[in-house]
């Protein structure tokens, strides 16, 4: 007797929810998105006024994203807000035509490739024209915010086995984690990678030596050992008195004594 496949591969693959229908069902998420966009417009209007009149931008007087309940932080491309205990609303903080950011279409496509993969942030819905992405809330803290020795004591072999499977799935789907802020750790669930993105492979651009070299680095960095060595020693530190281009406190990632924990963890892999 042969096994019968009850559902087709297409039916098994998770799909994004319709954005309008999702917002109708979750007005609390839409409220956060509306408020975030209102603040961003106000910030842009004040910046434009200052530039037009040759005045310095007084970032301290700009409407603050952090005043929105659930504010998680602002990255180069998006600001993120937790909504309740289930969702995160991510709103582009730059124009859709800004050439310095990953196009919203590419961001969504990368997240769609990660649907159903344990250890990867799960996208729920998106409005590409409006610059909004909604994902499931990931429990835990960025590893850059956890003291090295505390983190070393919490990482278990099962976490590393899950991480190995996640990284393998990312390589199969041409996805990468490029920022230590995007690695979340929770003692119960282990590592989760958020805001992952697509990577250009040598097959996409044959003959491009730079792409080939970058891909070799990518493969090394997405082994468990390479990932630990690249991500765990980094710590996020604020730079006093310095603001970034979005008026947020500037931060940087620095090497720390945490490099030693990699040697402690690799035998567990």
Buried (B, 14 or more C-beta within 10 A) or exposed (E): EEEEEEEEEEEEEEEBBEBEEBBEEBEEBBBBBEBBBEBBEEBBEBBEEBEEEEEEBEBEEBBBBEEBEBBBBBBEBBBBBBBEEEBBBBBBBBEEEEEEBBBBEEBBEBBBBBBEBEBBBBBBBBBBEBBBBBBBBBEBEBBBEBEBEEBBEEBEEEBBBBBBBBBBBBBEBBBBBEBBBBBBBBEEBBBBBBBBBBBBBBEEEEEEEEBEEBBEEBEEBBBBBBBBBBBBBBBBEEEEEEEEEBBBEBBEBEEBEBBEBBEBBEEBE
